[in-house]
Amino acid sequence: MRVTNWHFPQAPEAVARRAGGRRRFNAERQRRAENRRVLVEWRFLQVAEEFLLSRKNPRGWQTRLADELGVSRMQIGRDFKRLLAEDDVLRYLAFLFDCAISFSRLPKRLGLGW
């Protein structure tokens, strides 16, 4: 691989090839991010449904998804945060899900042992 010193003027063909490669790389990265966000949304809805129907513990769903996709846990969290910012219905569902989890823990916190 040839290293080019970009501090000096370059031939227009080399500059165009570099820019084209950058555009192609960034477009692929954006496609992967969008596909990942679709999976994050789908998995959240799946986890919420499982919790509401069978009281299955939802903890760790972002970590498990990150392991499956081979990305960091923080990336899944950022994707989920972006989805919540873009979609009012999803934000409302996340609020209801959070309330349902809080209410399910309430008897244990009060020492009622339900």
Backbone bond lengths (Angstrom), bond angles and torsions (degrees), N, CA, C in turn:
res aa  C-N    CA-C-N  psi(-1)  N-CA   C-N-CA  omega(-1)  CA-C   N-CA-C  phi
1 M - - - 1.448 - - 1.526 108.26 -
2 R 1.290 115.52 132.43 1.452 120.63 -178.16 1.522 109.91 -90.34
3 V 1.327 117.09 132.40 1.461 122.16 178.40 1.518 107.92 -94.74
4 T 1.322 115.49 130.95 1.452 120.63 -179.60 1.518 109.10 -108.04
5 N 1.315 116.74 135.32 1.452 121.23 176.46 1.527 107.70 -86.12
6 W 1.322 117.72 108.62 1.456 121.94 -174.25 1.525 112.51 -83.26
7 H 1.343 117.31 2.34 1.468 119.64 178.00 1.522 111.58 -77.79
8 F 1.320 116.65 -18.15 1.453 121.10 -178.41 1.529 109.17 -109.74
9 P 1.319 117.45 156.23 1.467 119.96 179.17 1.537 111.18 -56.24
10 Q 1.336 114.51 140.12 1.457 121.16 -178.40 1.527 109.79 -118.61
11 A 1.310 114.57 163.19 1.464 119.98 177.31 1.525 108.65 -67.77
12 P 1.321 118.38 142.69 1.468 121.16 -179.51 1.527 112.97 -56.26
13 E 1.344 118.09 -33.89 1.469 120.38 179.98 1.534 110.82 -64.64
14 A 1.330 117.11 -41.58 1.465 120.97 -179.88 1.521 110.83 -66.25
15 V 1.318 115.91 -40.20 1.463 120.66 179.26 1.528 109.75 -64.95
16 A 1.333 116.76 -43.31 1.465 121.01 -179.94 1.528 111.15 -64.87
17 R 1.352 117.17 -41.04 1.472 119.94 178.16 1.522 110.63 -62.49
18 R 1.322 116.40 -42.71 1.466 120.02 -179.15 1.530 110.20 -64.33
19 A 1.328 116.83 -44.83 1.465 120.55 179.83 1.528 110.97 -63.73
20 G 1.340 116.55 -39.83 1.464 119.86 178.68 1.517 111.73 -64.27
21 G 1.324 116.48 -40.28 1.465 120.08 177.08 1.513 112.19 -64.42
22 R 1.328 116.03 -39.74 1.467 120.24 177.89 1.524 110.81 -64.29
23 R 1.329 116.48 -43.86 1.475 119.93 179.36 1.521 111.01 -62.63
24 R 1.318 116.27 -42.85 1.468 120.49 179.58 1.531 110.81 -63.90
25 F 1.327 117.12 -44.75 1.456 121.55 179.30 1.529 110.92 -62.14
26 N 1.333 117.53 -46.32 1.465 120.85 -179.26 1.526 111.73 -66.16
27 A 1.318 118.12 -37.12 1.464 120.67 177.77 1.528 110.53 -64.52
28 E 1.323 117.15 -41.80 1.470 120.89 177.98 1.525 110.66 -64.99
29 R 1.318 116.99 -40.85 1.471 121.05 179.00 1.533 110.38 -63.37
30 Q 1.333 116.93 -40.51 1.463 120.38 178.59 1.529 111.42 -66.89
31 R 1.338 117.66 -37.94 1.470 120.54 176.93 1.526 110.79 -63.76
32 R 1.341 116.32 -43.29 1.468 119.52 178.28 1.526 110.85 -62.34
33 A 1.337 117.41 -40.69 1.464 121.31 -179.92 1.525 110.65 -64.77
34 E 1.320 117.47 -41.67 1.468 120.45 179.51 1.529 111.03 -65.75
35 N 1.324 116.98 -42.62 1.469 120.07 176.78 1.517 110.98 -62.21
36 R 1.338 116.60 -39.33 1.457 120.61 178.93 1.527 110.59 -65.16
37 R 1.325 117.71 -39.73 1.469 120.57 179.26 1.521 111.53 -65.41
38 V 1.318 116.93 -36.46 1.470 119.75 175.98 1.528 109.48 -62.37
39 L 1.335 117.17 -42.73 1.462 120.64 178.14 1.528 111.83 -64.99
40 V 1.329 117.27 -38.39 1.466 120.81 178.90 1.524 109.89 -63.52
41 E 1.322 116.53 -44.93 1.471 119.96 179.59 1.528 110.68 -63.51
42 W 1.325 116.21 -45.43 1.469 120.43 -179.50 1.535 110.64 -61.47
43 R 1.338 116.76 -44.25 1.463 120.17 -178.81 1.533 111.29 -66.14
44 F 1.345 117.23 -38.74 1.464 119.07 177.74 1.518 110.87 -61.12
45 L 1.326 116.95 -45.58 1.464 119.74 179.68 1.528 111.00 -64.01
46 Q 1.323 117.12 -37.23 1.458 121.23 177.65 1.529 110.99 -64.55
47 V 1.327 117.42 -45.27 1.463 122.04 -180.00 1.523 110.44 -64.97
48 A 1.327 116.93 -41.94 1.463 120.54 179.24 1.527 110.60 -62.89
49 E 1.314 117.09 -42.25 1.466 120.55 178.88 1.526 111.10 -63.98
50 E 1.332 116.94 -44.03 1.468 120.13 178.73 1.516 111.11 -61.23
51 F 1.330 117.06 -40.96 1.464 119.85 -179.13 1.520 111.07 -66.18
52 L 1.326 116.49 -44.37 1.460 119.63 -176.70 1.532 112.13 -70.43
53 L 1.330 118.00 -31.90 1.459 120.52 -178.35 1.528 113.08 -86.72
54 S 1.326 116.96 -37.34 1.469 118.12 -173.43 1.519 113.88 -127.04
55 R 1.315 117.63 5.09 1.467 122.38 -179.52 1.528 112.41 59.05
56 K 1.325 116.82 28.26 1.457 120.77 177.14 1.527 108.98 -70.25
57 N 1.323 116.99 134.61 1.453 122.33 -175.46 1.532 110.60 -62.90
58 P 1.339 118.16 123.32 1.461 120.42 -176.58 1.525 114.22 -86.81
59 R 1.311 118.18 -2.23 1.473 120.11 -174.49 1.525 111.46 -60.49
60 G 1.324 115.08 138.20 1.447 121.31 174.19 1.522 115.78 85.76
61 W 1.316 118.63 9.02 1.465 118.98 -176.40 1.533 111.11 -65.99
62 Q 1.335 117.55 -35.00 1.456 119.40 179.23 1.531 110.90 -68.96
63 T 1.324 116.20 -38.34 1.465 120.26 178.87 1.519 110.95 -66.06
64 R 1.327 116.70 -43.82 1.467 119.54 178.78 1.523 111.29 -62.91
65 L 1.332 116.90 -41.06 1.458 120.18 178.73 1.529 110.84 -65.82
66 A 1.318 117.25 -40.60 1.466 120.38 178.37 1.524 110.70 -61.47
67 D 1.321 117.05 -41.04 1.467 120.38 178.01 1.526 111.00 -63.96
68 E 1.329 116.96 -41.26 1.464 120.65 179.71 1.531 111.70 -63.96
69 L 1.331 116.35 -39.68 1.466 120.59 -175.77 1.526 112.93 -88.33
70 G 1.319 116.97 -11.02 1.460 120.32 179.37 1.517 113.83 74.11
71 V 1.329 116.72 31.26 1.464 121.48 176.07 1.522 108.33 -121.52
72 S 1.319 116.53 173.63 1.457 119.27 -179.27 1.524 110.79 -78.09
73 R 1.319 115.24 158.27 1.457 121.76 177.52 1.525 110.27 -62.36
74 M 1.337 116.04 -35.48 1.462 120.51 178.93 1.532 111.40 -63.77
75 Q 1.319 117.22 -35.55 1.462 120.23 179.75 1.522 110.47 -64.49
76 I 1.319 117.27 -41.49 1.463 120.34 177.75 1.521 109.94 -64.16
77 G 1.326 117.14 -40.96 1.462 120.77 177.30 1.521 112.10 -62.07
78 R 1.332 116.94 -41.80 1.463 120.25 177.79 1.526 111.25 -65.42
79 D 1.328 116.24 -40.80 1.466 119.87 177.98 1.528 110.48 -62.40
80 F 1.333 116.48 -43.72 1.466 120.59 -179.29 1.532 110.09 -64.72
81 K 1.319 116.96 -41.29 1.462 120.82 178.42 1.530 110.43 -61.86
82 R 1.333 117.24 -40.93 1.462 120.72 178.81 1.528 111.16 -66.08
83 L 1.335 116.22 -40.68 1.464 119.37 177.42 1.525 111.15 -61.32
84 L 1.324 116.76 -42.00 1.462 120.27 179.34 1.520 111.36 -64.54
85 A 1.324 117.20 -35.42 1.464 120.58 179.08 1.530 111.76 -69.74
86 E 1.333 116.78 -29.38 1.468 120.66 -175.62 1.528 113.60 -90.12
87 D 1.324 118.20 -24.98 1.459 120.96 -169.43 1.530 110.47 -124.40
88 D 1.343 116.44 111.29 1.465 120.70 -178.99 1.520 112.24 -65.60
89 V 1.324 117.60 -38.28 1.466 120.84 -178.69 1.527 109.80 -66.02
90 L 1.309 116.70 -43.76 1.462 119.92 178.46 1.525 110.75 -64.60
91 R 1.329 116.91 -38.84 1.465 120.25 178.02 1.528 110.19 -62.31
92 Y 1.318 117.68 -41.80 1.467 121.39 178.12 1.530 110.73 -64.94
93 L 1.336 116.77 -42.32 1.468 119.73 178.04 1.532 111.06 -63.38
94 A 1.318 117.06 -38.68 1.464 120.31 178.08 1.520 110.62 -65.35
95 F 1.326 116.86 -37.50 1.467 120.35 176.60 1.521 110.76 -64.05
96 L 1.333 116.82 -45.77 1.465 120.06 178.61 1.524 111.61 -63.20
97 F 1.324 116.80 -39.90 1.455 122.14 178.34 1.524 110.41 -62.44
98 D 1.321 116.30 -43.90 1.460 120.92 178.70 1.530 110.48 -63.29
99 C 1.331 117.29 -41.02 1.472 120.86 177.30 1.522 110.95 -63.76
100 A 1.330 116.80 -42.28 1.467 120.25 -179.37 1.531 110.76 -63.26
101 I 1.311 117.03 -39.66 1.468 119.83 177.88 1.524 109.77 -65.58
102 S 1.322 117.00 -43.77 1.466 120.07 179.71 1.519 111.23 -61.54
103 F 1.334 117.31 -43.20 1.458 120.28 -179.57 1.524 111.72 -68.56
104 S 1.330 117.20 -31.20 1.464 119.07 179.72 1.528 110.94 -70.17
105 R 1.330 117.60 -25.33 1.465 121.25 178.77 1.521 112.86 -88.80
106 L 1.325 117.70 -12.47 1.454 121.98 -175.38 1.524 113.75 -59.12
107 P 1.339 120.74 -47.79 1.459 119.03 -179.82 1.525 112.70 -59.26
108 K 1.308 117.76 -37.25 1.470 120.72 179.23 1.523 110.26 -66.82
109 R 1.337 117.11 -39.60 1.457 120.20 178.97 1.514 112.12 -67.27
110 L 1.312 116.24 -31.25 1.462 120.23 178.51 1.516 112.86 -84.71
111 G 1.330 115.93 -3.65 1.454 119.98 179.76 1.510 114.03 75.89
112 L 1.325 116.97 26.72 1.462 120.19 -177.40 1.528 111.77 -91.17
113 G 1.301 119.50 -16.95 1.462 122.70 174.23 1.504 115.67 60.25
114 W 1.318 118.32 36.07 1.473 120.53 178.15 1.495 109.94 -70.59
